[in-house]
Amino acid sequence: MSFKPARRPHFFYTTAPLPCPYVPGRTERKVVTELAGVSAETLHDRLSRGGFRRSHNIAYAPVCPNCNGCVPIRIRARDFMPDRTQKRIERRNTDLLVQEMPPRATAEQYALFQAYQQARHGDGDMSTMSFYDYRAMVEDTPIETSVVEFRLPSGRLIGACLTDRLGDGLSAVYSFFETQMSQRSLGTYAIIWMVRRTMELGLENVYLGYWVEESRKMAYKAKFHPSEVLRAGQWRPLGETSPALPGLLSQPV
């Protein structure tokens, strides 16, 4: 007679209300859970398909009262159809050297991260992150993670993307880049590169986090086709109407 150990219970917690970072005047709350132990990657996969995101060893999803503005979005990599602008951006950056590095923070990355925060998010919480905070963001991961580095032919680092490997694709955790090189559109190129890499790996999706239709900062996420959004517990093509149900947790995880 075989003995099957009891399944360890998994706990979810709700955070206290905080000001919404995307829509002024609104309040955000999150449901969070720890990613730990031998089942961390399996749990992370399931939660990602259910609309969760990762930060350090925590998975989270918004559960804001009276608001469903944060919509999980992903690109169907195998069917990706770049528009004319995206094709130009891809051609413009063919000279870059791209490497997938282990999740180890470096002073070079942090200098670029700081410059990016000051240029784009000077009033945000991340603009005050120390090197030790940045190192924790990169290195505190219980799953397969890499830092994709984008370099000029000279070797200069001009972009980076903290990336998680999932069972069905790649997840862009956080990206930053040299903002003065606007002609390269490095943020867009990083996503295009991830789509191409996902295809090379024989995987299906690139997870971009949350798309907030009311937020101009999030508008770029809807420009990659075809994309899917998670509504009413199902991934549906972006633009397709569906019944509005509250919350992200209607899909079992």
C-alpha positions as a printed Julia matrix, in Angstrom:
253×3 Matrix{Float64}:
   0.0    0.0     0.0
   1.49   3.32   -1.07
   1.39   6.41    1.08
   0.47   9.7    -0.51
   1.47  12.71    1.59
  -1.22  15.27    2.29
  -1.23  18.22   -0.08
   0.13  21.33    1.53
  -2.58  24.0     1.72
  -1.97  27.16   -0.26
  -2.99  30.5     1.18
  -4.02  33.71   -0.57
  -4.13  37.11    1.11
  -5.66  40.47    0.19
  -3.64  43.66    0.54
  -4.84  46.88    2.11
  -6.28  49.54   -0.25
  -3.73  51.83   -1.94
  -3.98  54.58   -4.57
  -4.25  53.13   -8.08
  -1.01  53.7   -10.04
  -2.84  53.74  -13.4
  -6.11  55.69  -13.01
  -6.12  58.79  -10.76
  -8.72  58.82   -8.02
  -9.17  55.07   -7.84
  -8.06  52.56   -5.23
  -6.3   49.26   -5.85
  -6.25  46.03   -3.88
  -4.4   42.83   -4.72
  -4.68  39.18   -3.88
  -1.21  37.73   -3.25
   0.32  34.35   -2.58
   3.82  33.0    -2.03
   5.7   31.06   -4.69
   7.94  28.63   -2.83
   9.07  25.03   -2.68
   9.24  22.34   -5.33
   5.82  23.28   -6.74
   6.69  26.97   -7.29
   7.08  26.71  -11.07
   3.93  24.63  -11.53
   1.92  27.05   -9.4
   3.38  30.04  -11.21
   2.39  28.55  -14.57
  -1.19  27.99  -13.45
  -1.5   31.41  -11.86
  -0.04  33.15  -14.92
  -2.66  31.54  -17.14
  -5.22  32.78  -14.61
  -4.11  36.42  -14.83
  -1.52  36.65  -12.04
   1.87  38.36  -12.23
   5.1   37.74  -10.33
   7.17  40.09   -8.15
  10.07  38.5    -6.23
   8.61  35.28   -4.77
   5.05  36.61   -4.75
   2.28  36.14   -7.32
  -0.42  38.81   -7.35
  -3.57  39.88   -9.18
  -5.8   42.95   -8.79
  -9.1   42.5    -6.95
 -10.16  46.12   -6.89
 -13.71  46.9    -5.74
 -15.99  48.2    -8.51
 -13.21  48.15  -11.12
 -12.04  45.64  -13.74
  -9.7   48.04  -15.5
  -6.57  45.85  -15.27
  -6.97  43.23  -17.99
  -4.35  40.47  -18.43
  -2.99  40.49  -21.97
  -0.75  38.16  -23.97
   0.51  37.94  -27.56
  -0.07  34.77  -29.57
   3.53  34.46  -30.72
   3.05  31.85  -33.45
   0.49  34.06  -35.21
   2.29  37.38  -34.67
   1.74  39.84  -37.52
   3.92  42.95  -37.1
   2.56  46.13  -38.6
   4.66  48.43  -40.79
   5.98  50.41  -37.85
   6.98  47.28  -35.93
   8.74  45.89  -39.02
  10.77  49.11  -39.29
  11.66  48.94  -35.59
  12.83  45.34  -35.96
  15.02  46.2   -38.95
  16.41  49.26  -37.2
  17.69  47.15  -34.3
  19.25  44.21  -36.15
  22.69  45.48  -35.13
  22.03  44.93  -31.42
  23.68  42.1   -29.52
  21.09  40.27  -27.42
  22.0   37.87  -24.6
  19.9   35.94  -22.1
  21.79  36.27  -18.83
  21.25  34.54  -15.47
  19.21  36.56  -12.92
  22.2   38.35  -11.41
  22.07  42.09  -10.82
  25.01  44.17  -12.03
  26.08  47.75  -11.43
  25.8   48.37  -15.19
  22.16  47.24  -15.22
  21.36  49.29  -12.15
  22.83  52.49  -13.66
  20.59  52.04  -16.71
  17.63  51.18  -14.48
  18.12  54.36  -12.44
  18.41  56.56  -15.52
  15.24  55.0   -16.95
  13.29  55.56  -13.73
  14.33  59.19  -13.48
  13.4   59.84  -17.11
  10.08  57.97  -17.21
   8.86  57.45  -13.64
  10.57  60.09  -11.52
   7.61  60.38   -9.16
   7.12  56.63   -8.76
   8.19  54.34   -5.93
  10.74  52.53   -8.09
  12.69  55.74   -8.69
  14.04  55.54   -5.13
  15.15  51.89   -5.31
  18.68  51.24   -4.09
  21.01  48.74   -5.72
  20.02  46.24   -3.05
  16.34  46.77   -3.9
  17.12  46.24   -7.57
  19.15  43.13   -6.8
  16.23  41.7    -4.85
  13.88  42.38   -7.78
  16.18  40.47  -10.13
  17.53  37.69   -7.94
  14.63  36.82   -5.59
  12.98  34.37   -7.95
  11.9   30.78   -7.27
  11.41  30.0   -10.98
  13.4   30.02  -14.22
  14.23  33.67  -14.86
  16.7   35.53  -17.05
  17.78  39.09  -17.74
  17.72  39.73  -21.48
  20.38  42.34  -22.25
  20.41  44.51  -25.37
  23.81  45.96  -26.32
  25.24  48.14  -29.06
  28.03  46.61  -31.21
  30.45  48.55  -28.99
  29.22  46.53  -26.0
  27.3   49.34  -24.33
  24.16  48.19  -22.48
  21.1   50.09  -23.71
  18.22  47.86  -22.63
  17.25  44.95  -20.4
  14.17  42.87  -19.69
  13.61  40.67  -16.65
  11.91  37.62  -18.14
  10.22  34.53  -16.71
  10.02  31.21  -18.54
   6.58  29.61  -18.4
   5.32  26.27  -19.61
   3.55  27.92  -22.54
   5.64  31.01  -23.18
   7.66  33.92  -21.8
   6.53  36.59  -19.37
   7.94  40.13  -19.44
   8.33  40.98  -15.75
   9.97  44.39  -16.15
  11.91  46.14  -18.9
  13.98  49.32  -18.98
  16.13  50.99  -21.61
  18.04  54.06  -22.73
  15.28  56.62  -23.18
  17.43  59.03  -25.22
  17.53  56.53  -28.08
  13.9   57.14  -28.98
  14.55  56.44  -32.68
  15.18  52.78  -31.8
  11.87  52.32  -29.89
  13.65  49.9   -27.57
  10.57  49.06  -25.5
   8.72  47.89  -28.6
  11.77  46.06  -29.91
  12.19  44.16  -26.64
   8.66  42.78  -27.03
   9.22  41.86  -30.68
  12.42  40.06  -29.69
  10.53  38.14  -27.0
   7.93  37.08  -29.55
  10.65  35.78  -31.88
  12.41  33.99  -29.02
   9.14  32.41  -27.9
   8.67  31.02  -31.4
  12.23  29.66  -31.43
  11.51  27.82  -28.17
   8.39  26.26  -29.65
   6.16  28.05  -27.16
   2.92  29.93  -27.72
   2.49  33.14  -25.73
   4.22  36.3   -24.55
   2.6   37.59  -21.37
   2.71  41.38  -21.05
   0.99  41.81  -17.7
  -2.02  44.12  -17.46
  -3.5   46.32  -20.12
  -5.46  49.3   -18.8
  -7.51  50.88  -21.55
  -7.83  54.15  -19.62
  -4.06  54.46  -19.11
  -1.95  56.03  -21.87
   1.13  54.35  -20.4
  -0.41  50.96  -21.12
  -1.65  51.71  -24.65
   1.39  50.11  -26.33
   0.36  46.64  -25.14
  -2.66  46.59  -27.44
  -0.56  47.27  -30.55
   0.74  43.72  -30.97
  -1.46  41.44  -33.05
  -2.96  39.03  -32.5
  -3.35  39.49  -28.76
  -5.65  37.89  -26.23
  -7.13  39.3   -23.04
  -8.48  37.38  -20.06
 -12.13  38.2   -19.46
 -14.72  36.22  -17.55
 -12.15  33.5   -16.92
 -11.37  32.91  -20.61
  -8.64  34.13  -22.94
 -10.37  35.86  -25.85
  -9.07  37.79  -28.87
  -8.54  41.45  -28.1
 -11.57  43.4   -29.3
 -14.01  40.53  -28.94
 -16.9   41.36  -26.65
 -17.66  39.1   -23.7
 -19.86  39.14  -20.61
 -18.38  41.3   -17.87
 -17.85  39.38  -14.66
 -16.15  40.85  -11.59
 -12.59  39.94  -10.71
  -9.85  37.82  -12.24
 -10.33  34.71  -10.17
 -13.23  33.08  -11.97
 -10.76  30.77  -13.74
  -9.57  27.94  -11.47
  -5.9   28.09  -10.57
